[in-house]
Amino acid sequence: METSHLERLYLRQPCFAFILAGELSGEDLTGGLSLLDGHLAGTAVRELVPGRSAKISVTHEPDFPAAEFTDRLRSYAEGRGLSWALFPGGVELPEYKVLVMDMDSTLIGQEVIEELADFAGVREEVARVTARAMEGELDFAGALRERVKYLAGQPAEILDTVLRERIAANPGAEELVAGLRERGVLTAVVSGGFEPVTVPFARSMGIEHAVANTLEIEDGRLTGRVLGEIVDAGVKRRTLLELCRQADCPPEEAVAVGDGANDLEMLDAAGLGIAFCAKPVVRRAAMAAINRARLDDVLLLMG
């Protein structure tokens, strides 16, 4: 039987590493090691941050069941509220140069379009479309246009109001950005939301680049239309690769963080693609995940 893409990643070299992070106890590490039952030539545990993260390096036999282990690791971490990352084919972690993250429900705890819809009295209608899009049931660009139509006729000032009154960073965001700055990592937000909210918020956080959609405004009111190319999954991936070129690094030295189906392409393109408190479709696909609302866990998974 032909091996899967995941299994080929593991079998490229007879070793891999994984990180467990969060509020770690000895029991957490013991349980993590128990996931490696059989097929092993050796393991080594190194605490990266005492009580908060540990890297487990593994040497395995050729018949190691890679996909089965990944499923066990994912379920174990989700059940204990731990963050985790898997590094097939290598034990030494890269020195990351670029980090790109989604905004809504990742950098911030809100969905901006739903907050705008709240002002327009159509929050429930918009939320239903948003949920279907984030689960991958709808084409993101088409779903965005459908949601924006509900905002037609609203005063443009609601964008400033939402930014000022409704938007707040997720816990650990300031610590994450400060830690990335110390490491010299190039930072960016790439959002399916809107420039008048995304750009100033990213700037206020000290994030260097921001990409988002442009809403059409005529006579001081929203028209219900989006101008130009929609920031969808392909644009997010393309932005990550362009920032890697600017930083003169391969995608293996990039980190991507997101929660929805439109983040999957950039998570897959990055060397470390992290599902942040993510939708089920993203958790199933990702090779790293944060299972509690702490963005600074990203630093722990970077090693």
DRENGUTOR-930583 format. One line per 2 residues: number of its first residue (from 1); their letters; for each residue x negated, y negated, z of N, C-alpha, C. Coordinates in pm, whole numbers, plus 32768, in hexadecimal, padded with zeros to 4 digits. Example, Ala and Ser with C-alpha at 12.3 -4.5 7.8 and 13.67 -1.06 7.14 Angstrom:
<nodes>
1 = AS = 7AD9/8239/830C/7B32/81C2/830C/7AD8/814A/830C | 7AFB/80E1/82C4/7AA9/806A/82CA/7AF6/7FFD/8313
</nodes>
This chain:
<nodes>
1 = ME = 7FAB/8078/8000/8000/8000/8000/7FA7/7F83/8000 | 7FCC/7F21/7FAE/7F7E/7EA5/7FA7/7F89/7E58/802A
3 = TS = 7F17/7E22/8057/7F19/7DD6/80D4/7F58/7D4E/80BE | 7F93/7D18/8127/7FD1/7C95/8120/7F67/7C28/8125
5 = HL = 7F91/7BAB/8105/7F37/7B39/810E/7EFF/7B2C/819B | 7F55/7B3C/81FF/7F2B/7B31/828A/7EC3/7B9A/82AC
7 = ER = 7EDC/7C15/8283/7E7D/7C82/82A1/7DF8/7C6A/825C | 7DFA/7C34/81E2/7D7B/7C19/819C/7D2B/7BAF/81E7
9 = LY = 7D70/7B4C/8223/7D2B/7AE7/8273/7CE0/7B29/82E7 | 7D22/7B83/832B/7CE3/7BC8/839B/7C6D/7C1E/836E
11 = LR = 7C82/7C68/8301/7C21/7CCF/82DB/7BAB/7C98/828E | 7BAC/7C14/8273/7B3A/7BD8/822F/7ABA/7BF1/827F
13 = QP = 7AC4/7BE8/8302/7A55/7C0A/835C/7A90/7C5E/83CC | 7A40/7CB1/840D/7A77/7D07/8476/7A84/7CBF/84FD
15 = CF = 7AB2/7C3F/84F7/7ABF/7BF4/8573/7B23/7B83/855F | 7B59/7B53/85CC/7BAE/7ADC/85CB/7BAE/7AA2/8658
17 = AF = 7BED/7A30/8667/7BFA/79F2/86EB/7C87/79BA/86F8 | 7CB7/79B3/8773/7D33/796B/878A/7D27/791C/880C
19 = IL = 7D70/78AE/880F/7D71/7855/8883/7DFA/785B/88C4 | 7DFD/7863/8946/7E75/784E/8995/7E63/77CE/89E4
21 = AG = 7ECA/777C/89EA/7EBC/76FA/8A2D/7F3F/76D3/8A6F | 7F34/767A/8ACF/7FA6/764A/8B1C/7F7F/7643/8BAE
23 = EL = 7FDA/766A/8C05/7FB9/7679/8C93/7F97/770C/8CA9 | 7F19/772F/8C8F/7EF0/77BB/8C89/7ED5/77F5/8D13
25 = SG = 7F03/786E/8D26/7EE4/78BA/8D9F/7E95/7936/8D78 | 7E5A/7978/8DDC/7E16/79F6/8DC2/7E74/7A5D/8D87
27 = ED = 7EF1/7A59/8DB3/7F55/7AB6/8D7E/7F6D/7A9E/8CE9 | 7F6A/7A1F/8CBF/7F7C/7A00/8C32/7F0D/7A3F/8BDE
29 = LT = 7E91/7A35/8C0F/7E21/7A6C/8BC3/7E24/7B04/8BC5 | 7E46/7B3E/8C35/7E50/7BD0/8C3B/7EB8/7C03/8BD9
31 = GG = 7F2A/7BBC/8BD4/7F92/7BE1/8B75/7F65/7BCF/8AE6 | 7F1B/7B64/8ACC/7EE8/7B4E/8A45/7E8A/7BBC/8A19
33 = LS = 7E34/7BE8/8A73/7DD9/7C56/8A52/7E24/7CD8/8A3C | 7E93/7CEB/8A84/7EDE/7D67/8A75/7F1E/7D73/89EB
35 = LL = 7F2C/7D03/89A4/7F63/7D08/891C/7F05/7D4E/88BB | 7E87/7D5E/88E4/7E21/7D95/888B/7E10/7E2B/889D
37 = DG = 7E74/7E6D/88CC/7E6D/7EFC/88EA/7E45/7F4C/886E | 7DD5/7F93/8877/7DA8/7FEB/880B/7D63/7FA1/879A
39 = HL = 7D1D/7FE9/8746/7CE1/7FB8/86CA/7C72/7F51/86E2 | 7C3A/7F4A/8759/7BDA/7EE1/8778/7B4F/7F18/8791
41 = AG = 7AEC/7ECC/8764/7A62/7EEE/8784/7A2F/7E9B/87F8 | 7A70/7E29/8815/7A44/7DD7/8885/7A8E/7D53/888D
43 = TA = 7A8E/7D17/8905/7ACB/7C94/8919/7A71/7C41/8974 | 7A7F/7BBE/8969/7A38/7B62/89C2/7A92/7AEB/89DD
45 = VR = 7A9B/7AC1/8A5B/7AF1/7A52/8A81/7A9A/79DD/8AAE | 7AB7/7967/8A75/7A6D/78EF/8AA0/7AD3/7882/8AC0
47 = EL = 7ACD/784F/8B3B/7B26/77E3/8B63/7AF4/7762/8B23 | 7B4B/771D/8AD9/7B25/76A1/8A98/7B3D/762A/8AF4
49 = VP = 7BB3/7621/8B2E/7BD5/75BC/8B93/7C0E/7608/8C0A | 7BCD/7603/8C7D/7BF9/7654/8CEF/7C8F/7644/8D0E
51 = GR = 7CD3/76B5/8D12/7D61/76B6/8D31/7DBC/7686/8CC3 | 7D81/7663/8C4E/7DD5/762B/8BE5/7DC2/766E/8B5D
53 = SA = 7D4D/76A0/8B3E/7D3D/76E5/8ABE/7CCA/7748/8AC5 | 7CDA/77B4/8A7C/7C73/781B/8A74/7C71/7856/89E8
55 = KI = 7BFA/7875/89B9/7BEA/78B5/8937/7BC5/7946/894D | 7C0D/799E/8909/7BF2/7A2E/8910/7BBC/7A5A/8889
57 = SV = 7B3F/7A84/8886/7AFF/7AB3/880C/7B0C/7B4A/8804 | 7B2A/7B7B/878D/7B4B/7C08/877C/7AFD/7C45/8707
59 = TH = 7AC3/7CB9/8720/7A8B/7D0B/86B5/7AE6/7D85/86A7 | 7B0F/7DA3/862C/7B75/7E0C/861C/7B4B/7E76/85B6
61 = EP = 7B8D/7EE6/85BE/7B77/7F54/8561/7BBD/7F35/84DC | 7B95/7F7A/8470/7BCF/7F5D/83EC/7C67/7F70/83E5
63 = DF = 7C9F/7FC5/843A/7D2F/7FDE/8432/7D7F/7F83/8491 | 7D45/7F13/84B9/7D89/7EB8/8514/7E0D/7E88/84D7
65 = PA = 7E7F/7E93/851E/7F03/7E6B/84E9/7F19/7DD5/84F8 | 7EE6/7D88/8498/7EE3/7CF6/84A5/7F6D/7CB8/84B4
67 = AE = 7FC8/7CDB/845B/804D/7C9D/845E/8096/7CBF/84E0 | 8089/7D3B/850E/80CA/7D63/858B/8093/7D15/8601
69 = FT = 800E/7D04/8605/7FD3/7CB8/8672/8002/7C27/8671 | 8008/7BEA/85FB/8034/7B5F/85F3/80C2/7B4F/8628
71 = DR = 8119/7BAC/8606/81A3/7BA7/8639/81A5/7BB2/86D2 | 8151/7C09/8708/814C/7C1A/879A/8118/7B9C/87DD
73 = LR = 80B0/7B61/87A2/8076/7AE7/87DA/80DC/7A75/87D6 | 8120/7A67/8767/8184/79FD/8759/81F2/7A0D/87C1
75 = SY = 8226/7A85/87CF/8293/7A9E/882F/8265/7A89/88BF | 81EB/7AB7/88DC/81B5/7AA9/8964/81A7/7A16/898A
77 = AE = 816E/79C6/8931/8159/7938/8950/81DE/78EE/895B | 823B/790B/8902/82BD/78C8/890A/8304/78EB/898D
79 = GR = 82FA/7967/89B7/833D/7992/8A31/8304/7952/8AAE | 8285/792B/8AAB/8245/78F1/8B20/8230/7859/8B13
81 = GL = 8261/781F/8AA7/8251/7790/8A93/81C1/7766/8A7B | 8172/77BF/8A41/80E5/77A3/8A26/80D0/7776/8996
83 = SW = 8068/7728/8981/803C/7707/88FB/7FD5/776E/88D0 | 7FCC/7784/884C/7F6E/77E9/881B/7F40/77C7/878F
85 = AL = 7ECC/77FA/876D/7E97/77EA/86E5/7E45/7866/86C4 | 7E4D/7891/8649/7E0A/7909/861A/7DA8/78E4/85AD
87 = FP = 7D2F/7919/85B5/7CC5/78F7/8556/7C8E/7977/8517 | 7CD3/79AE/84B1/7CA3/7A29/8472/7C1F/7A13/8429
89 = GG = 7BCC/7A7A/842D/7B52/7A79/83DD/7AE2/7A25/8415 | 7AF0/79F2/848C/7A84/79A2/84C3/7A98/7986/8556
91 = VE = 7A2C/7985/85A0/7A32/796F/8630/7A0A/78DF/8653 | 79AF/78A2/8605/7987/7818/861E/79ED/77B9/85E1
93 = LP = 7A1F/775E/8631/7A85/7702/8601/7A45/768D/85B7 | 7A8B/7657/8550/7A52/75E7/8505/7A50/7566/8557
95 = EY = 7A05/7507/8528/7A0A/747F/855E/7A6C/7431/8506 | 7AE2/7418/8539/7B4B/73DF/84E7/7B33/734B/84CC
97 = KV = 7B54/7321/8450/7B39/7298/8424/7BB9/7249/8407 | 7C28/728E/83EF/7CA5/724D/83C6/7D18/728A/8414
99 = LV = 7D77/7235/8440/7DF4/7267/8479/7E69/721B/843B | 7EC9/7267/8407/7F43/722F/83CD/7FB9/7268/8418
101 = MD = 8017/7212/8441/808C/7244/8488/810C/7208/8451 | 8176/7253/8462/81FC/7224/8447/8221/71BD/84B3
103 = MD = 828B/7171/849B/82B5/710F/8500/8330/713F/854D | 83A2/714D/8509/841E/716C/854F/8418/71F5/8592
105 = ST = 8436/71F9/8612/8434/7273/8665/83A8/72B0/8670 | 8342/7264/864A/82B7/7290/865E/826C/7222/86A8
107 = LI = 8247/71B8/8663/8208/7147/86A8/826C/7105/8708 | 82E8/70FC/86DB/8351/70C3/8730/83B9/712F/8750
109 = GQ = 840C/7114/87B2/8470/7176/87DA/84F5/7165/8794 | 84FE/7106/8736/857C/70E6/86F5/8576/7107/865F
111 = EV = 85ED/7108/8620/85FA/7109/858F/862B/707D/8569 | 85D5/7030/8526/85F2/6FA3/850E/8675/6F90/84C2
113 = IE = 868D/6FE1/845D/8706/6FCC/840E/8783/6FE4/8462 | 877A/703D/84C3/87ED/7053/851A/8804/6FDC/8577
115 = EL = 8798/6F9D/85A1/87A7/6F24/85F3/87E3/6EB3/85A1 | 87B8/6EA8/8523/87F5/6E43/84CC/8889/6E62/84B5
117 = AD = 88A7/6EE2/84A0/8932/6F0A/8488/898A/6EEC/8502 | 894C/6EF1/8578/8998/6ED3/85F2/89D0/6E45/85ED
119 = FA = 897E/6DE9/85BA/89AB/6D5F/85AC/8A1C/6D54/8545 | 8A16/6DAB/84E1/8A7A/6DA5/8475/8AF7/6DF7/8495
121 = GV = 8AF7/6E3B/8508/8B6A/6E8C/852F/8B79/6F0D/84E2 | 8B0A/6F3E/84A8/8B10/6FB9/8458/8AA5/701D/8487
123 = RE = 8A85/701A/8506/8A19/706E/8538/8A35/7103/8524 | 8AAD/712F/8541/8ACB/71BE/8536/8ABF/71EF/84A7
125 = EV = 8AF0/71A1/8449/8AE7/71C8/83BC/8A56/71D5/838F | 8A05/7173/83B3/8978/7174/838D/892D/71E5/83D3
127 = AR = 894A/71FD/8452/8905/7266/849D/891D/72EF/845F | 8994/7307/842E/89AF/7389/83EF/8959/739E/8373
129 = VT = 894A/7336/8323/88F5/7341/82AC/8863/7351/82D4 | 8837/7307/833A/87AC/7310/836A/878B/739E/8397
131 = AR = 87E2/73D9/83E5/87C8/7460/8419/87B9/74C5/83A9 | 880E/74BB/8345/8805/751A/82D5/8784/7506/8285
133 = AM = 875B/7489/8274/86DF/746D/822B/8666/74A0/8276 | 8660/748A/82FA/85EC/74B3/8348/85E1/754B/8353
135 = EG = 864F/7592/8343/864B/7624/8344/862C/765C/82BA | 861A/7605/8257/85F8/7634/81D2/866F/765C/817E
137 = EL = 86E7/763E/81AA/875F/7665/815F/877D/7605/80ED | 874A/758A/80F5/8764/7525/808F/86E1/74ED/805C
139 = DF = 86DF/74C7/7FDE/866F/747D/7FA6/865E/73FB/7FF5 | 85E5/73E3/8025/85D2/7371/8080/85F1/72EC/803D
141 = AG = 85C0/72D9/7FC1/85D6/7259/7F7E/866B/723E/7F69 | 86B3/72A3/7F3A/8742/7291/7F25/878C/7278/7FA6
143 = AL = 8765/72C0/8010/87A6/72AD/8091/878C/7222/80C8 | 8711/71F0/80B5/86F1/7169/80E5/8748/7101/809F
145 = RE = 8755/710E/801D/87A7/70AD/7FD3/8838/70B2/8004 | 886A/712A/8020/88F3/7136/8051/8904/70F2/80D8
147 = RV = 88A1/7101/812F/88AA/70C3/81B3/88A2/702B/81AB | 8847/6FFB/8155/8835/6F69/814B/88B2/6F26/8115
149 = KY = 88FF/6F6B/80C2/897B/6F30/808E/89D7/6F01/80FD | 89D4/6F48/816D/8A2B/6F22/81DD/8A06/6E9B/8219
151 = LA = 898D/6E6A/81FB/895F/6DEC/8236/897F/6D73/81DF | 89BB/6D89/816C/89D7/6D1A/8110/8A28/6CAD/8156
153 = GQ = 89FB/6C30/8143/8A41/6BBD/817A/8A13/6B92/8203 | 89BF/6BE1/8242/898F/6BBC/82C7/8926/6B4D/82BD
155 = PA = 8922/6AF2/8320/88BD/6A88/831D/8831/6AC2/832E | 87D1/6A8C/82E4/8747/6ABF/82EA/870C/6AB4/8376
157 = EI = 8742/6A5A/83C9/870D/6A47/844F/871A/6AC5/84A7 | 8771/6B22/847F/877D/6B99/84D2/86FC/6BE9/84D5
159 = LD = 86A7/6BDB/846E/8626/6C20/846E/85CF/6BED/84E1 | 85C8/6B6A/84F3/857B/6B31/8562/85B8/6B57/85E8
161 = TV = 863E/6B5A/85ED/8681/6B7B/866A/8665/6C0B/8694 | 866D/6C65/8635/8650/6CF2/8653/85C0/6D02/8680
163 = LR = 8564/6CC1/863B/84D7/6CCA/8662/84C3/6C96/86F0 | 84FF/6C2A/8711/84EB/6BEA/8793/8532/6C33/8805
165 = ER = 85AC/6C66/87EB/8600/6C97/8858/860A/6D30/8860 | 85EF/6D76/87F3/860D/6E04/87F1/8594/6E60/87E3
167 = IA = 8524/6E2C/87B3/84B5/6E83/878D/844E/6E89/87FD | 842A/6F04/8823/83C4/6F19/888A/8370/6F91/8864
169 = AN = 82F0/6F88/8880/8293/6FF6/8862/82AE/706C/88BC | 8295/70E3/8888/829C/715B/88DB/822E/7159/8945
171 = PG = 8243/719D/89B6/81DA/71A3/8A1D/8156/71D5/89E5 | 80EB/7195/8A12/8066/71BE/89E7/8036/717E/8967
173 = AE = 808B/712A/8926/8063/70EE/88A7/7FEE/708C/88B8 | 7FF5/7039/891F/7F88/6FD9/8935/7F05/7021/8954
175 = EL = 7F0E/708A/89A4/7E96/70D7/89C4/7E5D/711A/8948 | 7EB6/714B/88F1/7E89/718A/8875/7E3E/7126/881E
177 = VA = 7E7A/70B3/8806/7E3B/704F/87AF/7DB5/7021/87E9 | 7DB1/700C/886D/7D33/6FE3/88AC/7CC9/704F/889C
179 = GL = 7CF0/70CD/88AF/7C91/713B/889F/7C5E/7148/8811 | 7CB6/7134/87B0/7C8D/713A/8723/7C2D/70C8/8702
181 = RE = 7C48/7052/873B/7BF0/6FDF/8722/7B64/6FFC/875A | 7B5E/7038/87CF/7ADC/705A/8809/7A8F/70BB/87B2
183 = RG = 7AD5/7114/876F/7A95/7178/8719/7A79/7144/868D | 7AA7/70CB/866E/7A91/7093/85E9/7AEA/70D1/857E
185 = VL = 7B5F/7101/85A5/7BBA/7142/8547/7C11/70D8/8502 | 7C1C/70E1/847E/7C74/708B/8430/7D05/70B5/8448
187 = TA = 7D5D/7055/8469/7DE5/7077/8490/7E4C/703B/8430 | 7EBC/7082/841F/7F26/7052/83C7/7FAC/708C/83F2
189 = VV = 8014/703E/83D9/809E/706C/83E4/80D7/7070/8357 | 8113/70DF/8333/8156/70EB/82B1/81E5/7114/82CE
191 = SG = 8242/70BB/82B2/82CA/70CB/82E3/8332/70C8/8273 | 8397/711E/8282/840C/7116/822C/846A/70A8/8257
193 = GF = 8441/7057/82B9/8490/6FE6/82E7/8473/6F6A/8295 | 846E/6EF6/82D7/8470/6E77/828D/8401/6E1A/82BB
195 = EP = 83C5/6DD6/8259/8351/6D80/8272/8367/6D18/82E0 | 83DA/6CD1/82E5/83E8/6C67/834A/83E4/6C9A/83D9
197 = VT = 83F8/6D1C/83EC/83ED/6D55/8471/8367/6D9E/8480 | 8346/6DF0/841E/82CE/6E45/8428/824E/6DF4/842F
199 = VP = 823F/6D94/83D6/81BF/6D4C/83CC/81A0/6CFC/844B | 81FB/6CA7/847D/81D9/6C5E/84F8/81C9/6CB8/8572
201 = FA = 8216/6D25/8578/8207/6D7E/85EB/817E/6DC2/85E7 | 8157/6DF4/8573/80D3/6E32/8567/8064/6DD0/858B
203 = RS = 8072/6D56/855B/800E/6CEF/857B/8006/6CD6/8611 | 807A/6CD3/8653/807B/6CBA/86E4/8039/6D2A/8731
205 = MG = 8038/6DA3/86F8/7FFA/6E16/8739/7F64/6E20/871B | 7F33/6DCD/86BF/7EA6/6DD4/869A/7E8A/6E3A/862F
207 = IE = 7EF1/6E65/85E6/7EE1/6EC4/8578/7EBD/6E77/84FA | 7E5D/6EAA/84AE/7E21/6E5B/8443/7E73/6E51/83C4
209 = HA = 7EBA/6EBA/83A0/7F05/6EBB/8322/7F96/6EE4/833D | 7FF2/6EAD/82EC/807F/6ED3/82F8/80BE/6ED2/826D
211 = VA = 8107/6F3D/824F/814C/6F4B/81CF/81DD/6F6F/81EE | 823C/6F27/81AF/82CA/6F42/81C6/831A/6F0E/814E
213 = NT = 839C/6F20/8153/83F5/6EF8/80E6/8418/6E63/80EF | 843D/6E2B/8079/8464/6D9F/8070/84FA/6D95/805A
215 = LE = 853F/6D50/80B2/85CE/6D39/80A3/85E6/6CBB/804F | 8647/6CC3/7FF6/866A/6C4E/7FA6/86BF/6BEE/7FFC
217 = IE = 869B/6B6F/7FF5/86E2/6B06/803F/8707/6A97/7FDE | 8786/6A71/7FDC/87B4/6A02/7F88/8808/69A5/7FDE
219 = DG = 87E9/6925/7FD5/8833/68BF/8021/8839/68E1/80B5 | 87CA/6917/80E8/87BE/6931/8177/8808/69AD/81A7
221 = RL = 8837/6A00/814A/8880/6A79/8172/884A/6AF3/8129 | 8855/6B66/816C/882D/6BE4/812E/888F/6C09/80C0
223 = TG = 8859/6C37/8050/88B1/6C5C/7FDF/88DB/6CEE/7FE5 | 889A/6D3D/803C/88B6/6DCC/803F/8862/6E1A/7FDD
225 = RV = 87F8/6DDA/7FA9/879F/6E1D/7F49/870E/6E18/7F79 | 86C1/6E7C/7F4C/8632/6E84/7F69/85E7/6E64/7EE9
227 = LG = 8580/6E11/7EF5/8530/6DEB/7E81/84B6/6E44/7E73 | 8490/6E60/7DF7/8414/6EA7/7DDC/8419/6F3B/7E00
229 = EI = 83A2/6F76/7E06/8395/7005/7E21/83BA/7024/7EB2 | 840A/708C/7EC3/842E/70B9/7F4A/83B6/70FD/7F8B
231 = VD = 839D/70DD/8009/8332/7120/8054/8368/71A8/8081 | 834B/720D/802F/837A/7295/804B/8304/72EE/806B
233 = AG = 8319/7371/8069/82AF/73CF/808D/8234/73C0/8034 | 824A/73AE/7FB2/81D9/73A0/7F56/8189/7323/7F6F
235 = VK = 81CC/72B5/7F8D/8186/7237/7FAA/8136/7244/802C | 816E/7287/808E/8125/729A/810C/80A6/72E9/80F5
237 = RR = 80AF/7356/80A9/8039/73A6/808B/7FD3/7354/803B | 8002/730B/7FD8/7FA9/72BB/7F84/7F62/7250/7FD6
239 = TL = 7FA9/7213/8034/7F6C/71AD/8089/7EFE/71E9/80DF | 7F18/725E/8118/7EB1/72A1/8169/7E33/72BA/8116
241 = LE = 7E44/72ED/809C/7DD0/730B/8048/7D86/728C/801F | 7DD0/7220/8006/7D90/71A1/7FE3/7D40/716A/8059
243 = LC = 7D75/7175/80D1/7D2B/7146/8146/7CAE/719B/815E | 7CB6/721C/813F/7C3E/7270/8148/7BD4/7240/80E6
245 = RQ = 7BFD/7218/806E/7B9C/71E2/800E/7B5E/7162/8043 | 7BB1/710C/8080/7B7C/7090/80B8/7B18/70AB/8128
247 = AD = 7B34/7112/8176/7ADC/7134/81E7/7A6A/718F/81BD | 7A67/71B3/813D/79FF/720A/8107/79F7/728E/8155
249 = CP = 7A6A/72CD/8163/7A6E/734D/81A9/7ACE/73AC/8161 | 7ABA/742D/816E/7B18/748D/8134/7B97/7494/8187
251 = PE = 7C05/74C6/814D/7C82/74D1/819A/7C75/7529/8216 | 7C13/7582/8218/7BFC/75D6/828F/7BD8/7583/8309
253 = EA = 7BAC/7506/82F3/7B88/74AE/8362/7BF5/7447/837E | 7C70/7467/8352/7CE3/7410/836B/7D47/7455/83C7
255 = VA = 7D8F/7405/8413/7DFB/7433/846A/7E7D/73F4/8439 | 7EE7/7443/8432/7F6B/740F/8412/7FCC/7439/8480
257 = VG = 8028/73DE/84A3/8087/73F7/850F/8112/73D0/84DF | 8173/742B/84EE/81FB/740C/84C3/825F/746E/84FC
259 = DG = 82E0/744E/84E8/8348/74A2/8524/83AD/74DA/84C2 | 83B3/74A6/8447/841E/74CC/83EC/83EE/750F/836D
261 = AN = 844D/7542/831F/842C/758B/82A5/83DE/7536/8242 | 83F6/74B2/8241/83AC/745C/81E5/831C/7444/8212
263 = DL = 82F4/747D/8282/8268/7475/82AF/8219/74F2/828B | 825B/7559/8259/8218/75DA/8248/81A2/75D3/81E7
265 = EM = 81AF/7588/817A/8143/7583/8118/80C6/7544/8152 | 80D4/74DA/81A1/805C/749D/81DA/8023/74F3/824A
267 = LD = 807A/753A/8295/8046/7596/82FB/7FF5/7604/82BB | 8024/7636/8248/7FDE/76A2/8203/7F5B/7671/81C7
269 = AA = 7F57/75F4/8199/7EDF/75BF/8159/7E6F/75A2/81BD | 7E93/7584/823B/7E31/755D/829F/7DEB/75D7/82DA
271 = GL = 7D71/75C2/8308/7D2B/762D/834E/7D71/7654/83CE | 7DAF/75F3/8411/7DFD/760C/848A/7E85/75CB/8478
273 = GI = 7EEA/761D/8459/7F71/75EC/8445/7FC7/7610/84BD | 7FF4/75AA/8507/8035/75BF/8588/80CA/75A0/857F
275 = AF = 811B/7602/85A4/81AC/75ED/85B1/81C7/75B3/863B | 8200/7539/863E/8216/74F3/86BC/82A8/74FE/86E4
277 = CA = 82C5/754A/8750/8350/755C/877E/83AB/756A/8705 | 8387/75C8/86AE/83B8/75C7/8625/8437/7617/860F
279 = KP = 8471/7601/8599/84E3/764F/856C/84B6/76E0/8556 | 8512/7741/8561/84EC/77CF/8554/84A0/77EF/84D4
281 = VV = 84C8/77B5/8463/8486/77D5/83E5/83F3/77AB/83E9 | 83D4/7741/8432/8349/7711/843D/82FC/7765/84A1
283 = RR = 8339/7786/8512/82F6/77DA/8575/82CF/7861/853A | 8324/7897/84E5/8307/791B/84AA/8293/7915/8449
285 = AA = 827D/78A3/840A/8217/7899/83A2/8190/7869/83D5 | 818F/781E/8442/8115/77DB/846E/80B4/783C/84B0
287 = MA = 8033/7818/84A9/7FC9/7864/84EB/7F9D/781F/856C | 7FE9/77B9/8595/7FD1/7775/8615/8053/7732/863C
289 = AI = 806B/7724/86BE/80E8/76E6/86EB/80D8/76AA/8775 | 811E/763D/878A/812C/7600/880F/81BC/7615/8839
291 = NR = 81CF/7656/88AA/8255/767F/88D4/8289/762F/894A | 824C/75BC/8964/827F/755E/89C8/8266/74D3/8991
293 = AR = 82B1/7471/89C1/82AA/73E9/8989/8233/739E/89C2 | 81B9/73CB/899E/813E/7387/89C5/80E3/7381/894A
295 = LD = 80DB/730A/890D/808A/72FD/8896/7FF5/730C/88B0 | 7FC8/72ED/8929/7F39/72FB/8943/7F0B/738C/8944
297 = DV = 7F6A/73EB/8942/7F42/7477/892F/7EFB/748B/88A9 | 7F11/7430/884B/7EC9/7439/87CB/7E33/7439/87E4
299 = LL = 7E04/73E3/883E/7D75/73DD/885D/7D42/7462/8894 | 7D95/74A3/88E5/7D6D/7525/891D/7D5E/758D/88B0
301 = LM = 7DB8/7589/884C/7DB2/75EC/87E1/7D40/75CE/877E | 7D10/7554/877E/7C9E/7531/8729/7C1A/7563/8765
303 = G = 7C1F/758D/87E3/7BA8/75C6/8821/7B50/7561/8868
</nodes>
